Structures are given as C-alpha cells and as structure tokens.
Amino acid sequence: MIDEDREWARRTAAGLPPLASRSVSVLALARRPRPPARGEDTGAGWCPGLALIVIFPAAGSGGTLGAAMPAMGKDVMEPGFAASEIDTSRPHPARMYDAYLGGRDNYPVDREAVREILRLYPETRQVALANRAFLQRAVRFLAAEAGIRQFLDIGTGIPSAGNVHEVAGQVAPDARVVYVDNDPIVHVHASALLTGTASTGIVLADLRDPGAILAHPGLRAMIDLSRPVALLLLAILHFVTEEEDPAQIVATLLDALPAGSYLALSHATADFHPPGAAAQATAVYKNATAPFVPRPFKQVAAFLDGLELVEPGLVQAPLWRPDGKRPRPRDLEKIGIYAGLGRKAPGR
C-alpha cells in the first residue's frame, strides 16, 4: 500500500476528514490489531465483525465507502456512500445506545456524551437494557404467537447479540427482516454483520422520510407489503421533534401495511422524574445528530391510536409480558420508557 493509501486508511478509521485528493482505490482493514481494553479511548470504535472498509475514488468527492462481507464463499458488496457522510464530530444516538449497552462500536465523542448522561441519570443504562429486553420479548410474541414472518426494524442501531433476526429466526427460520438506519457507520456495521443470509437486509434511510423507506428497492426485495408486517419503532420516535410530525410518520408507515400487521413501539418519557429533570438530558442531546424529545404517556399512547392493543397495553417496558417474576415497584421508579404492541385491524 502506498503512503497516500496508508494515510487515507488511517484517517478513515480514525474518523478524520478525507484527504483533499484521491487517485488510487484502497482496500483498508478497518479493525485494530487488538480490541481496546475496557475504558480505553481510541480514535475510532473497535469493529469486531467488520471485515473490510472499501474506499472507492469518486469524481468530485472524497470517495465512497462500502462493506465487503463473506457470503456463500465470496464477497458481497453493499452500495457505497460518500466518506464525507460519516460524522464523528458529534454524538450519534445509535452509537450512544451501543455505549449504554456496553458495546465498543462507538467514538470518543459518543462516550463523552454517555458519561454525561449517566452522571445526570445513572439509571439510563437500565433503561437501555429494559428496551433491549422488550425488543426480544415482543419479537418472540410476534413470531411465535402472532405468526408474523416479516419484520421492518427502523432505527436498528449498532448490531449486537439478540437482534431481531436472531430472535425471530429461533422461532421461525423463514422470517425475513429489514433493518433501517440513517447512520452510515451503522450501515457499514450492519452490512458486514447482519446480511450474511438471504432473509436479512439493511437499508440506509431516515425515519423522517417514510415514503423513501417504503419505496426503497432493498425493502421491496425483502418485504411483501401485501402480507402482514411487524413494524418496529423502538427507542426511535423520541429523536423526532414535533415539527417533524412523528404522528404523520407513523401513520404513513402503518397505512402502507395490510390488516394483521403490528406496531411495536417504545418511547422515552420523563413521567417518572421530577418536573424539569429531562431538561439536562435534552441539553446533552442538543450537541448530537438528533435531539432528545421524551414524551408523556398520553402523547406516546397516541401513536398507537386505532390499533388493537396487545395486553397489557402501553406500560413501562419491564412490565410488558416480563419473563419470570413481575418487577417490583422500586425497580421501576426511574425506568423512563414506555412500551407497547398494537395490531392493525381490518378497516383501519
């Protein structure tokens, strides 16, 4: 690899701006020679499953990135995107969520924001874990009891153990899953880690443009919109402002799905904290790529209007069909996230 190639690969892996010019394409290993020790800050997140970052020269741009992954004995290339699209200068909710869950696929700016949130709200990690557990219980219900075989997970975040395709596949090996996220780094990780089978796809798109998601060829190739679909909007709508009309976003997505489809929803709330307590968390997220908008019960419940709620309805996430013993009230005191599941009935 020539010196220019080495510098390009180093800057890309470190999340630095691209070089001013580029004449040679590069296949650069994006993983470090060892995973960082817990608590060690590196210039870039450790990417344990990411095989290759592929950098292509593009006329008038800093290059495009894509993921190469082993599948059926050969590499399969996901569509590329501009290197300039990767923003590691500001925290991103998906990478912050990975950090809350103890993951390593995040950047110093994400970890700094997470440390500040945990300083203000130490229970945030428990909230993230409660949301993750709800995802798994909801997907098991959808696959095992509701008979759903198609899943659309918008705002999937950094892949980790117990993802939708893994949980659904344990019940129904024929389940098909499409993951959607708007972070190019998440897209690269997911392309490398999640799309090794014909039943799982990843789409780079934004929840705030539901029409583009529904029309995306990657979704259309995987999901038959004439058959029931489980739409998963988990811990994502609280990053959509009122000006961006989250109710209309949800309505547009549901209108495209047939009767018998389901909406699985979780959403942050400040209902279990003193008045004004959420303001500090909101301030931290002002520096991120998306704002933080916790909502009260009534506003969250409105997203499920017109759907047949699955018992026990909209509740704190740990209370939704818990595995084992029901959580004690003291365990729920500051778990500020609602969760629920609704079925689209004929005529909605």
C-alpha positions, 0 to 999 in steps of 0.5 A: 500500500502506498503512503497516500493509501496508508494515510487515507486508511488511517484517517478513515478509521480514525474518523478524520476528514478525507484527504483533499485528493484521491487517485488510487482505490484502497482496500483498508482493514478497518479493525485494530490489531487488538480490541481496546481494553475496557475504558480505553479511548481510541480514535475510532470504535473497535469493529469486531465483525467488520471485515473490510472498509472499501474506499472507492475514488469518486469524481468530485468527492472524497470517495465512497465507502462500502462493506465487503462481507463473506457470503456463500464463499465470496464477497458481497458488496453493499452500495457505497456512500460518500466518506464525507457522510460519516460524522464523528464530530458529534454524538450519534444516538445509535452509537450512544445506545451501543455505549449504554449497552456496553458495546465498543462500536462507538467514538470518543465523542459518543462516550463523552456524551454517555458519561454525561448522561449517566452522571445526570441519570445513572439509571439510563443504562437500565433503561437501555437494557429494559428496551433491549429486553422488550425488543426480544420479548415482543419479537418472540410474541410476534413470531411465535404467537402472532405468526408474523414472518416479516419484520421492518426494524427502523432505527436498528442501531449498532448490531449486537447479540439478540437482534431481531433476526436472531430472535425471530429466526429461533422461532421461525427460520423463514422470517425475513427482516429489514433493518433501517438506519440513517447512520452510515457507520451503522450501515457499514456495521450492519452490512458486514454483520447482519446480511450474511443470509438471504432473509436479512437486509439493511437499508440506509434511510431516515425515519423522517422520510417514510415514503423513501423507506417504503419505496426503497428497492432493498425493502421491496426485495425483502418485504411483501407489503401485501402480507402482514408486517411487524413494524418496529419503532423502538427507542426511535420516535423520541429523536423526532421533534414535533415539527417533524410530525412523528404522528404523520410518520407513523401513520404513513408507515402503518397505512402502507401495511395490510390488516394483521400487521403490528406496531411495536413501539417504545418511547422515552418519557420523563413521567417518572422524574421530577418536573424539569429533570429531562431538561439536562438530558435534552441539553446533552442531546442538543450537541448530537445528530438528533435531539432528545424529545421524551414524551408523556404517556398520553402523547406516546399512547397516541401513536398507537391510536386505532390499533388493537392493543396487545395486553397489557397495553402501553406500560413501562417496558419491564412490565410488558409480558416480563419473563419470570417474576413481575418487577417490583415497584422500586425497580421501576421508579426511574425506568423512563420508557414506555412500551407497547404492541398494537395490531392493525385491524381490518378497516383501519 
